[in-house]
Amino acid sequence: MEKLFTHLTVADIHQELLRNIVHLGESENLFDDLSSNPEEWEVARQAESDAKPSHYQSHTPEIHRPFEDAVWYKAITWPFKNRQASRFSDGSFGVWYGSDRLETSVHESACHWVRGLLCDANFEKEEVVTQRQLYTVKCDAALLDFRQSAEIYPNLLHKTDYTFTQSIGSRIHREGHPGLLTFSTRHEGGINYAVLNPNVLSNPRPHSQLSYHLHGKSITVEKSPGTPCMEIAIDMLWS
């Protein structure tokens, strides 16, 4: 591990990255289970609106535009508030993951959707559809660059065993580094960014919406209903 860090370089990143999260394509009526009266639904919606927190305001308004708290939370804050075990975290701290390309983001998120959700629920052999929302998020940070270390340390890109990478993440978190970048494990040539400090992220904006259709051994990705834009073989994601 010590030799790995000795030969690292730092990448000065100032670019927009893609964040890919689960999204409901159509709004649902959250109050129809409480009452059959549409007038009472409207009263409940108004009460919900009145109770929502005020919009997010940047601490540096001359640089960052103000955004609705919901958008900021979804695109940036959520993984830091809802900590989960992942490639570079054992679950004791949060990590924000973004990608440099749409294709990379889709391959990464499709893998985690099937392995981390559907397989756990024994739904991986069913036909399942999920909606995704992509955001662009600006990253301004000096990140540790692990791209040139993968040939010497192949466990950096291991598709199922995160023991080695979690130890890297724990050290980076303990020492206060803002994050790292490395090659994607799921999409050849793509780059993933793991950010541990939310203060280096800003300017979240909606990018696009996608739907993933799991059928048999493939996932069909659509930008609009009935218009496929990508086909992913599940076996290629972790074999």
CORVENPE-V554047 format. One record per residue. N is the residue number from 1. OMEGA is omega in whole degrees, 0 to 359 (none if undefined). Layout:
((N & OMEGA) (N & OMEGA))
This chain:
((1 & 181) (2 & 180) (3 & 178) (4 & 182) (5 & 180) (6 & 187) (7 & 181) (8 & 170) (9 & 179) (10 & 177) (11 & 179) (12 & 189) (13 & 173) (14 & 184) (15 & 177) (16 & 179) (17 & 180) (18 & 175) (19 & 187) (20 & 184) (21 & 177) (22 & 183) (23 & 173) (24 & 183) (25 & 178) (26 & 180) (27 & 177) (28 & 173) (29 & 186) (30 & 187) (31 & 183) (32 & 175) (33 & 183) (34 & 183) (35 & 176) (36 & 183) (37 & 180) (38 & 179) (39 & 178) (40 & 174) (41 & 182) (42 & 177) (43 & 180) (44 & 179) (45 & 179) (46 & 178) (47 & 177) (48 & 181) (49 & 181) (50 & 183) (51 & 182) (52 & 177) (53 & 179) (54 & 181) (55 & 177) (56 & 175) (57 & 181) (58 & 175) (59 & 178) (60 & 186) (61 & 178) (62 & 180) (63 & 186) (64 & 175) (65 & 174) (66 & 179) (67 & 174) (68 & 182) (69 & 182) (70 & 180) (71 & 179) (72 & 182) (73 & 182) (74 & 188) (75 & 186) (76 & 194) (77 & 191) (78 & 184) (79 & 178) (80 & 179) (81 & 181) (82 & 187) (83 & 180) (84 & 174) (85 & 182) (86 & 184) (87 & 184) (88 & 177) (89 & 176) (90 & 180) (91 & 181) (92 & 177) (93 & 184) (94 & 177) (95 & 175) (96 & 181) (97 & 175) (98 & 182) (99 & 181) (100 & 184) (101 & 178) (102 & 182) (103 & 179) (104 & 179) (105 & 180) (106 & 180) (107 & 181) (108 & 184) (109 & 178) (110 & 179) (111 & 182) (112 & 177) (113 & 182) (114 & 184) (115 & 187) (116 & 183) (117 & 186) (118 & 179) (119 & 179) (120 & 180) (121 & 182) (122 & 179) (123 & 187) (124 & 178) (125 & 179) (126 & 171) (127 & 187) (128 & 178) (129 & 173) (130 & 178) (131 & 181) (132 & 174) (133 & 176) (134 & 176) (135 & 166) (136 & 180) (137 & 180) (138 & 176) (139 & 176) (140 & 185) (141 & 170) (142 & 186) (143 & 175) (144 & 187) (145 & 182) (146 & 186) (147 & 184) (148 & 182) (149 & 187) (150 & 181) (151 & 180) (152 & 182) (153 & 184) (154 & 179) (155 & 173) (156 & 183) (157 & 178) (158 & 188) (159 & 183) (160 & 184) (161 & 183) (162 & 184) (163 & 183) (164 & 183) (165 & 177) (166 & 176) (167 & 176) (168 & 179) (169 & 180) (170 & 178) (171 & 180) (172 & 178) (173 & 181) (174 & 184) (175 & 173) (176 & 177) (177 & 182) (178 & 180) (179 & 185) (180 & 170) (181 & 182) (182 & 178) (183 & 177) (184 & 176) (185 & 187) (186 & 185) (187 & 185) (188 & 178) (189 & 179) (190 & 181) (191 & 175) (192 & 181) (193 & 178) (194 & 185) (195 & 181) (196 & 181) (197 & 183) (198 & 182) (199 & 179) (200 & 180) (201 & 182) (202 & 172) (203 & 178) (204 & 181) (205 & 177) (206 & 181) (207 & 182) (208 & 175) (209 & 180) (210 & 170) (211 & 178) (212 & 179) (213 & 176) (214 & 178) (215 & 181) (216 & 182) (217 & 184) (218 & 172) (219 & 175) (220 & 181) (221 & 181) (222 & 172) (223 & 175) (224 & 184) (225 & 177) (226 & 181) (227 & 180) (228 & 176) (229 & 182) (230 & 176) (231 & 184) (232 & 174) (233 & 185) (234 & 183) (235 & 182) (236 & 185) (237 & 180) (238 & 176) (239 & none))
